Amino acid sequence: MAIVSALYDRFTSAPDDRIQRLERRLKREHKARLDAEAIAEAGLRALYSSQRRLALLQKVTVAANSPGGLRQSFHAALEEICTDLDLVCGIAYTVVNGGETARAIDLWFSAEPSRLFDFIELSRDAEFRLGEGLPGRVLADGQAHVLDETPDDEELPSGSLAFTSGLGSGFAFPITLAGETVAIFEFFCRRYVLLDTDLRDLLQQIGIQLGRVVERERSRQVLVHEARHDALTGLPNRIALLERISAAANARSEDALVKIMVVDLDELKRVNDLMGHSAGDQLIKHAARRLEDCVLSRQRLMTASEGSSCVSRVGGDEFIILLEGRAWIDQAKDLAAQMHQALAQPEGLPAGVSRIKASIGIARLEGAGDLEQLVRNADVAMYAAKERGGAITVEFDDSMRDTFRFRHELEQELREAIRTRQFVLNFQPIVEAADPNVIVGFEALVRWKHPQRGLIHPAEFIPTAESCGLILYLGDWVLEEACSAISRLNARGGRWADRYVAVNVAARQFLSASFSARVGELIMRKGIDPKNLRLEVTEGAAITDARRTREVLEQIRRWGVKTSLDDFGTGYSSLSYLQQLPFDTLKIDKSFVANAGETRSAQIVRTIVELARSLDLSVVAEGIENASQGKRLASLGCDYLQGYHYGHPLTESEAFARL
């Protein structure tokens, strides 16, 4: 009976068990489907999020590569990030003070600008030092940071204002260039932001893309700076000066005052020629620093409304200083005197340079007027300072304008004269003091045969030729023409072959690197006897570079060319130079000759003659205009005489006919 009962229970309960097992199976399958759907949904969400972030990165990359510059690219990036990540506002900072400070650059984006007006206004000039606030924390470790709770005063310019504006959270991340944090983006929102790994990676990529914007901006700033500043001194160049002058012209009122100072270094060419351009560059840098220090020492005592200034280098040896404002009205001349004094200090100058000398021109303009003409006026005044010997200051007046115009026209005519060979050589006899009837040689003297003005004396054009550099071309022509004349003289043979022709050589020509080689080349090409050529050099040229002078003298004397020290007694007249430099003759300047009858001048001439005898040098007295002067100079011991009394400068045929 028990067995039957058990079998009955088993068969009667089986359907329920099967149902339960089926229900459990259905539940498992349903859960598996839900899990699969959840996984698929999560994958789709991740894919969607990834696509959105990739799209955001692409938009930022496009903004970073736009040609509009840093501010436009940064603003576009702020807008894209705020829009895509549903952020309330974004602010850009630049990194300054050697990486110690994050400073807002008044660049922001907000979808609700009117609502956040007070907060944004407060953020325009915000600064965060290393470790302070969100930007400071990013600056400290170069990582993205998020606010963990409602911001306080340490996190934002005003935590209470941020809270009332509905800003509950935020984050910041670095803009990087080669691993360096160069800028920072800061964002705020109403809800907490989770910086997960994917978002951090996205922000890192955005930071790298925007770092390239900073790199381009830096390159652009370098190019702009280089275009507007002198590479050697760092001072503003002519372009920057003209911009300042243009701005001054546009802003000037009737009671405004502008002064221009043109400063030209007097001896830079000599330093370059004698010591090399590196020494010249060093001198320019010292001069620039000293000029700028002089101006700044006075500018610091003025407010911006009282006066402003700009020190610029506009050429090899030329600086222009723009002074604006009434505060400068009585200070320009004092400033120039201060500059002369500062430039005269020997500290830090290249070896062999004891001081820097400069010629300074000043021009002034009140109220309306042509500022470019003002610069030209100051330039004219500077040239007037040079013509007066240099190392002084001259203030422009209207009479200088005509002088400058004449000088400019003369320079242009000189260039044309050299091109079309309008010059001729005249020859003045040099005679024996013991017997004035005996001509020992001639001095070659250049004359300008002007097509309108006729024969022009060298005193009227040689200074201009020297100042503008044309003396090198003119001097070379004189030397070659003189050698041609010697060749024709040699061709006569006999006693004609003993006469010489003396050529006065300018300092720049004599000290040039190619001069001695040029003399040798002309001697060979013209086929002349070197003893028939004599070169005359002034004292100033001889002592400009004693070492170079000695090298040239020794070279040409080895060929048999003799040399004279011209205008002796008017320059340094140093016995040490005479001992070092191998001259053959001293030429006494005509200023002593004219007063040779006076006791003092006679004693000077006698001393020069005795000095020459001790050094085995002959002596020529020039500028003799009458017989009594000639007899007096002969009695004082001069060997040779020259002047109008013995013959005016003559053409080659006239001069040689006297032989």
C-alpha positions in Angstrom: 0.0 0.0 0.0 2.9 2.4 0.8 4.5 1.6 -2.5 1.4 2.5 -4.4 1.0 5.7 -2.5 4.6 6.8 -3.4 4.1 6.1 -7.0 0.9 8.0 -7.0 2.5 11.1 -5.4 5.4 11.0 -7.9 3.2 10.9 -11.0 0.7 13.4 -9.6 3.5 16.0 -8.7 5.6 15.8 -11.9 3.8 18.5 -13.9 4.4 21.1 -11.2 8.2 20.3 -11.1 8.4 20.7 -14.9 6.6 24.0 -14.8 9.0 25.2 -12.1 12.0 24.1 -14.0 10.7 25.8 -17.1 10.0 29.0 -15.2 13.6 29.0 -13.8 14.9 28.5 -17.3 12.8 31.3 -18.7 14.0 33.6 -15.9 17.7 32.8 -16.7 17.1 33.4 -20.4 15.3 36.6 -19.7 18.1 37.8 -17.4 20.7 36.9 -20.1 18.7 38.9 -22.7 18.6 41.8 -20.3 22.3 41.5 -19.6 23.1 41.4 -23.3 20.8 44.3 -24.0 22.6 46.3 -21.2 26.0 45.4 -22.6 24.8 46.4 -26.1 23.3 49.6 -24.7 26.5 50.4 -22.8 28.5 49.7 -25.9 26.3 52.0 -27.9 26.6 54.7 -25.3 30.4 54.3 -25.2 30.5 54.4 -29.0 28.3 57.4 -29.1 30.3 59.1 -26.4 33.5 58.2 -28.2 32.2 59.5 -31.5 31.1 62.8 -29.8 34.5 63.2 -28.2 36.2 62.4 -31.4 34.0 65.0 -33.1 34.8 67.5 -30.4 38.6 66.8 -30.9 38.2 67.3 -34.6 36.3 70.6 -34.1 39.1 71.9 -31.8 41.7 70.7 -34.2 40.0 72.7 -37.0 39.9 75.7 -34.7 43.6 75.3 -33.8 44.6 75.3 -37.4 42.5 78.3 -38.4 44.5 81.3 -39.7 42.9 83.8 -37.3 45.5 83.8 -34.6 45.6 82.7 -31.0 42.6 84.6 -29.6 40.3 83.4 -32.4 41.4 79.8 -32.1 41.1 79.8 -28.3 37.7 81.4 -28.4 36.4 78.8 -30.9 37.8 76.0 -28.8 36.2 77.4 -25.6 32.8 77.5 -27.4 33.1 74.0 -28.8 34.0 72.5 -25.4 31.3 74.4 -23.5 28.7 73.4 -26.1 29.7 69.7 -26.4 30.1 69.1 -22.7 27.1 71.2 -21.6 29.3 73.6 -19.6 28.2 77.1 -18.4 31.3 79.1 -19.2 35.0 78.7 -20.1 38.0 81.1 -19.4 41.5 81.1 -21.0 44.7 81.9 -19.1 48.2 82.4 -20.2 51.3 81.3 -18.2 53.6 84.2 -17.2 56.5 84.9 -14.8 58.5 82.0 -15.9 55.7 79.5 -15.3 54.9 80.8 -11.8 51.6 82.6 -12.6 48.4 81.9 -14.6 46.9 85.2 -15.8 43.5 85.6 -17.5 43.7 87.2 -20.9 40.1 88.5 -21.1 39.1 85.7 -23.4 36.0 83.7 -22.4 32.8 82.0 -23.7 29.4 81.6 -22.1 26.1 80.6 -23.5 24.5 82.8 -20.8 26.8 85.9 -20.7 24.2 88.3 -19.3 23.4 86.0 -16.4 27.1 85.5 -15.6 28.1 89.2 -16.3 29.4 89.9 -12.7 31.4 86.7 -12.5 33.0 87.1 -15.9 33.9 90.7 -15.2 35.6 89.6 -12.1 37.5 86.9 -13.9 38.8 89.1 -16.8 42.1 90.0 -15.0 42.3 87.1 -12.5 45.7 85.8 -11.6 46.6 82.6 -9.8 50.1 81.8 -8.4 51.5 78.3 -8.4 49.2 76.0 -6.5 46.4 78.5 -6.0 42.9 77.7 -7.3 42.2 75.4 -10.2 44.6 77.2 -12.6 47.4 77.2 -10.0 46.9 73.5 -9.3 47.1 72.7 -13.0 50.2 74.9 -13.2 51.8 73.1 -10.3 51.7 69.5 -11.8 50.6 69.9 -15.4 47.5 67.7 -14.9 43.8 68.3 -15.2 42.0 69.1 -12.0 38.3 69.2 -10.9 36.5 71.0 -8.1 35.3 68.4 -5.6 32.6 70.6 -3.9 31.1 74.0 -4.1 33.9 76.4 -4.9 35.2 78.9 -2.3 37.4 82.0 -2.5 40.6 80.0 -3.1 39.2 78.3 -6.2 37.5 81.2 -7.9 37.8 85.0 -8.0 34.8 85.0 -5.7 33.3 81.8 -4.4 30.1 83.4 -3.1 29.5 85.1 -6.4 30.1 81.8 -8.3 27.7 80.0 -5.9 24.9 82.6 -6.4 25.5 82.4 -10.2 24.7 78.7 -10.1 28.3 77.4 -10.6 28.5 74.3 -8.6 31.6 72.6 -10.0 34.3 73.0 -12.6 37.6 71.7 -14.0 40.7 73.0 -15.7 43.4 71.4 -17.9 46.7 72.5 -19.4 47.5 73.6 -22.9 51.0 72.1 -23.5 53.8 72.6 -25.9 56.7 70.0 -25.8 55.6 69.0 -22.3 55.5 72.6 -21.0 52.3 74.2 -19.7 51.9 77.3 -21.8 48.2 78.1 -21.2 45.2 76.8 -19.2 41.5 76.4 -19.9 39.1 76.6 -17.0 35.4 75.6 -17.2 32.4 75.8 -14.9 29.0 74.0 -14.8 26.1 73.5 -12.5 26.6 69.8 -11.8 29.6 67.7 -10.7 31.9 66.7 -13.5 33.6 63.3 -13.4 37.0 63.4 -15.1 37.2 59.8 -16.1 40.1 58.3 -18.1 38.4 58.9 -21.4 37.7 62.5 -20.7 41.2 63.1 -19.3 42.7 61.6 -22.5 40.4 63.8 -24.6 41.5 67.0 -22.7 45.1 66.0 -23.0 44.7 65.7 -26.8 42.9 69.0 -27.0 45.7 70.6 -24.9 48.3 69.3 -27.4 46.4 70.6 -30.4 46.0 74.1 -28.8 49.6 74.1 -27.8 50.4 74.3 -31.5 48.4 77.5 -31.6 50.7 78.9 -28.9 53.7 77.7 -30.9 52.5 79.6 -34.0 51.7 82.7 -32.0 55.2 82.7 -30.4 56.7 82.3 -33.9 54.6 85.1 -35.2 55.6 87.4 -32.2 59.2 86.6 -32.8 58.9 87.5 -36.5 57.0 90.7 -35.6 59.6 91.6 -33.0 62.5 91.0 -35.4 60.8 93.0 -38.1 60.4 96.0 -35.7 63.6 95.7 -33.7 67.3 95.9 -34.4 68.9 92.5 -34.1 72.2 93.8 -32.6 70.9 96.1 -29.9 67.3 95.0 -29.4 66.2 98.6 -29.8 63.2 99.6 -32.1 64.3 99.9 -35.7 63.2 102.4 -38.4 59.9 100.6 -39.0 58.9 100.8 -35.3 60.1 104.4 -35.2 58.0 105.4 -38.1 55.0 103.7 -36.5 55.6 105.8 -33.3 56.0 108.9 -35.4 52.7 108.2 -37.3 50.9 107.6 -34.0 52.3 110.8 -32.6 51.2 112.7 -35.7 47.6 111.3 -35.4 47.3 112.0 -31.7 49.0 115.4 -31.6 47.1 118.4 -30.4 47.9 122.1 -31.1 49.8 122.5 -27.8 51.8 119.3 -28.2 55.6 119.2 -28.4 57.8 116.7 -30.3 61.6 116.7 -30.4 63.8 114.5 -32.5 67.4 113.7 -31.6 69.7 112.1 -34.2 72.8 110.6 -32.7 75.6 109.5 -35.1 78.7 107.7 -33.8 81.7 109.6 -35.1 84.3 106.8 -35.2 82.5 103.6 -35.9 84.0 103.3 -39.4 87.5 103.7 -38.0 86.8 101.0 -35.4 85.4 98.6 -38.0 88.4 99.2 -40.4 91.0 98.9 -37.7 89.7 96.4 -35.3 87.1 94.4 -37.2 83.3 94.4 -37.2 83.0 92.4 -34.0 84.7 95.3 -32.2 82.4 97.7 -34.0 79.3 95.7 -33.0 80.5 95.8 -29.4 80.9 99.5 -29.5 77.3 99.9 -31.0 75.8 97.8 -28.2 77.6 99.8 -25.5 76.4 103.1 -27.2 72.8 101.8 -27.5 72.7 100.8 -23.8 74.1 104.1 -22.6 71.8 106.2 -24.8 68.8 104.2 -23.6 69.8 104.5 -20.0 70.2 108.3 -20.3 66.6 108.6 -21.7 65.1 106.2 -19.2 66.7 107.9 -16.3 64.7 111.0 -17.1 61.6 109.2 -18.4 61.1 107.5 -15.1 60.6 110.9 -13.4 57.6 111.7 -15.8 54.1 110.4 -15.9 52.8 109.0 -19.2 50.8 112.2 -19.8 53.8 114.4 -19.2 56.1 112.8 -21.8 57.1 109.6 -23.6 60.1 108.5 -25.6 61.5 106.0 -28.0 65.2 105.2 -28.6 65.7 103.5 -31.9 68.7 102.4 -34.1 68.0 103.2 -37.7 71.3 102.6 -39.4 74.9 101.3 -38.9 76.0 104.2 -36.7 72.9 106.2 -36.3 70.3 106.4 -33.6 67.1 108.4 -33.5 65.4 109.4 -30.3 61.7 110.5 -30.3 60.7 112.7 -27.4 57.0 113.6 -26.9 55.4 115.9 -24.4 56.0 119.2 -22.6 58.2 117.6 -20.0 60.9 117.3 -22.6 60.7 121.0 -23.7 63.8 122.1 -21.7 65.5 118.8 -21.3 66.7 117.9 -24.8 70.0 119.8 -24.6 70.7 118.6 -21.1 69.9 115.0 -22.2 72.4 115.4 -25.1 75.1 116.6 -22.7 74.3 113.6 -20.5 74.7 111.4 -23.5 78.1 112.8 -24.4 79.2 112.3 -20.9 77.9 108.7 -20.8 79.4 107.8 -24.1 82.8 109.2 -23.0 83.1 106.6 -20.2 85.8 104.0 -21.1 84.4 101.0 -19.1 83.5 97.9 -21.2 84.7 99.3 -24.5 86.7 97.3 -27.0 90.5 97.2 -26.4 92.0 100.3 -28.1 88.8 102.4 -27.8 89.0 104.8 -24.9 85.7 106.6 -25.5 82.7 106.8 -27.8 82.2 110.2 -29.6 79.0 111.2 -31.2 77.5 114.1 -33.2 74.0 114.9 -32.1 71.4 116.9 -34.0 68.1 118.2 -32.4 65.0 119.5 -34.0 61.8 120.7 -32.4 58.2 120.9 -33.5 55.2 122.4 -31.6 51.6 121.8 -32.6 50.7 120.7 -36.1 53.5 120.0 -38.6 55.3 117.5 -40.7 57.0 115.0 -38.4 59.0 113.3 -41.2 60.4 116.7 -42.1 61.3 117.1 -38.4 63.4 113.9 -38.7 65.1 115.4 -41.7 65.8 118.6 -39.8 67.4 116.8 -37.0 69.5 114.9 -39.5 70.7 118.2 -41.0 71.6 119.4 -37.5 73.6 116.2 -36.9 75.6 116.7 -40.1 76.2 120.3 -39.1 77.7 118.9 -35.8 79.9 116.6 -37.8 81.1 119.4 -40.1 82.1 121.3 -37.0 84.4 118.5 -35.9 82.0 116.1 -34.2 81.4 115.2 -30.6 79.1 118.2 -30.1 75.3 118.9 -30.2 73.7 121.3 -32.7 70.1 122.4 -32.7 68.4 122.9 -36.1 67.6 126.3 -37.4 66.2 127.2 -40.8 69.5 128.4 -42.2 70.8 124.8 -42.1 68.2 123.6 -44.6 69.8 125.5 -47.5 73.2 124.2 -46.5 71.9 120.6 -46.4 70.1 121.0 -49.7 73.3 122.3 -51.3 75.3 119.5 -49.8 72.8 116.9 -51.1 72.9 118.4 -54.6 76.7 118.5 -54.5 76.8 114.8 -53.6 74.6 113.9 -56.5 76.7 116.0 -58.9 79.8 114.4 -57.5 78.5 110.9 -58.3 77.7 112.1 -61.8 81.1 113.7 -62.2 82.9 110.4 -61.2 80.7 108.5 -63.6 81.4 110.8 -66.5 85.0 111.7 -65.5 84.6 115.4 -65.1 87.9 115.7 -63.1 91.3 116.8 -64.3 94.7 116.8 -62.7 96.8 119.9 -62.3 100.5 119.9 -61.2 102.1 122.4 -58.9 106.0 122.6 -58.9 108.1 121.7 -55.9 111.6 123.4 -56.1 114.9 123.2 -54.3 115.3 125.8 -51.5 118.9 126.3 -52.4 118.0 127.0 -56.1 114.3 127.7 -56.7 114.9 127.4 -60.5 115.4 123.7 -60.1 112.1 121.8 -60.1 112.4 118.4 -58.2 108.8 117.3 -58.6 105.2 118.2 -58.7 102.2 117.7 -56.5 99.1 116.3 -58.3 96.1 118.4 -57.4 92.6 117.4 -58.6 90.2 119.9 -60.0 86.5 119.4 -60.9 85.7 120.7 -64.4 82.0 121.3 -63.8 79.9 121.6 -67.0 78.1 124.7 -65.6 80.3 126.2 -62.9 83.7 125.7 -64.6 86.8 124.6 -62.6 86.1 124.0 -59.0 88.7 124.0 -56.2 89.1 120.8 -54.2 88.3 122.6 -50.9 84.7 122.9 -52.2 84.1 119.2 -52.9 86.7 117.1 -51.1 85.0 117.3 -47.6 81.7 116.2 -49.2 83.5 113.3 -51.1 85.0 112.2 -47.8 81.8 112.3 -45.8 79.8 110.3 -48.3 82.5 107.8 -49.2 83.1 108.9 -52.7 86.7 109.8 -51.8 87.6 106.2 -52.4 86.6 106.4 -56.1 88.0 109.9 -56.6 91.2 109.0 -54.8 91.8 105.9 -56.9 91.2 107.9 -60.1 93.7 110.6 -59.0 96.3 107.9 -58.2 95.9 106.2 -61.6 96.0 109.4 -63.5 99.1 110.5 -61.7 100.8 107.2 -62.5 99.8 107.7 -66.2 101.4 111.2 -66.1 104.6 109.7 -64.5 104.6 107.1 -67.3 104.6 110.0 -69.9 107.3 111.8 -67.9 109.5 108.7 -67.8 109.1 108.3 -71.6 110.9 111.6 -72.1 114.0 110.0 -70.7 117.2 111.7 -69.5 117.0 114.2 -66.7 113.2 114.2 -66.9 113.2 110.7 -65.4 114.5 112.1 -62.0 111.4 114.2 -61.3 108.6 112.8 -59.1 104.9 113.4 -58.8 103.4 113.5 -55.3 99.8 112.3 -54.7 97.8 113.1 -51.6 96.0 110.0 -50.3 92.9 110.2 -48.1 92.8 108.3 -44.8 90.1 105.8 -45.9 92.0 105.1 -49.1 95.4 104.7 -47.5 94.1 102.4 -44.7 92.0 100.2 -47.0 93.0 96.6 -47.2 93.7 96.7 -51.0 95.6 100.0 -51.1 99.2 98.7 -51.2 98.3 96.0 -53.7 96.6 98.7 -55.9 99.8 100.8 -55.8 101.9 97.8 -56.9 99.5 96.9 -59.6 99.6 100.5 -61.1 103.4 100.6 -61.0 103.6 97.4 -62.9 100.8 98.2 -65.4 101.9 101.7 -66.1 105.6 100.6 -66.3 106.8 103.5 -64.1 109.9 103.8 -61.9 108.6 103.7 -58.3 111.0 106.4 -57.3 109.0 108.8 -59.4 105.8 108.3 -57.3 105.5 109.9 -53.9 102.5 109.4 -51.6 101.5 112.1 -49.1 99.5 111.2 -46.0 98.1 113.6 -43.4 98.9 113.2 -39.7 95.4 112.3 -38.9 95.4 109.5 -41.3 98.8 108.3 -40.1 97.9 108.0 -36.5 94.4 106.6 -37.0 95.9 103.2 -37.2 99.6 103.3 -36.6 100.1 99.6 -37.1 98.3 99.5 -40.4 100.1 102.7 -41.5 103.4 101.2 -40.8 102.5 98.0 -42.8 101.5 100.0 -45.8 104.6 102.3 -45.6 107.0 99.4 -45.3 105.4 97.6 -48.2 105.4 100.5 -50.7 108.9 101.6 -49.6 110.2 98.2 -50.4 109.1 98.8 -54.0 111.0 102.2 -53.9 108.0 104.5 -53.4 108.8 107.4 -51.1 106.3 108.9 -48.7 105.6 112.3 -47.0 103.8 113.3 -43.8 101.6 116.1 -45.0 100.4 119.2 -43.0 102.9 118.5 -40.2 102.3 120.6 -37.1 98.5 120.8 -37.4 97.6 117.4 -35.9 99.3 115.3 -33.2 102.9 115.9 -34.2 104.0 113.1 -32.0 107.7 112.2 -31.9 106.8 108.6 -31.0 104.8 108.3 -34.2 107.5 109.8 -36.3 110.0 107.3 -34.8 107.6 104.3 -35.5 106.5 105.3 -39.0 109.0 105.2 -41.9 108.3 108.4 -43.7 110.9 110.1 -46.0 109.7 113.7 -45.8 107.8 116.2 -43.6 105.7 118.8 -45.2 105.3 121.9 -43.0 101.7 123.3 -43.0 101.2 126.6 -44.8 99.8 128.2 -41.6 103.3 128.2 -40.2 104.8 129.4 -43.5 102.4 132.4 -43.6 103.7 133.6 -40.2 107.3 132.5 -40.6 108.4 136.1 -40.0 107.1 136.0 -36.5 109.4 134.8 -33.8 107.1 132.1 -32.4 106.3 130.6 -35.9 109.9 130.8 -36.9 110.9 128.9 -33.8 108.3 126.2 -34.5 109.6 125.8 -38.1 113.2 125.6 -36.9 112.2 122.9 -34.3 110.4 120.9 -37.0 113.5 121.1 -39.3 115.8 120.0 -36.4 113.5 117.1 -35.6 113.5 116.1 -39.3 117.3 116.2 -39.4 117.5 114.0 -36.4 115.3 111.4 -38.0 117.0 111.7 -41.4 113.9 113.2 -43.1 113.8 116.0 -45.7 111.5 119.0 -45.2 109.1 120.7 -47.7 107.5 124.0 -46.8 104.2 124.6 -48.7 102.1 127.7 -49.2 104.8 130.1 -50.1 103.4 133.2 -51.8 106.3 135.6 -52.1 110.1 135.7 -52.3 110.6 136.9 -48.8 108.8 133.9 -47.4 110.8 131.6 -49.6 114.1 133.1 -48.4 113.0 132.9 -44.8 112.0 129.2 -45.0 115.3 128.4 -46.8 117.2 130.2 -44.0 115.4 128.1 -41.4 116.7 124.9 -43.0 113.9 123.7 -45.3 115.1 121.6 -48.2 112.3 122.2 -50.7 109.6 124.9 -51.3 106.1 124.9 -52.8 103.6 127.6 -53.4 102.1 130.1 -55.8 105.3 132.1 -55.8 107.0 129.2 -57.6 104.1 128.2 -59.8 100.3 127.9 -59.8 98.8 124.5 -60.4 99.1 123.9 -64.2 97.9 121.4 -66.7 100.2 118.4 -67.4 101.6 119.9 -70.6 102.1 123.3 -69.1 103.8 121.9 -66.0 106.1 119.5 -67.8 107.0 122.2 -70.2 108.6 124.1 -67.4 111.2 121.3 -67.1 
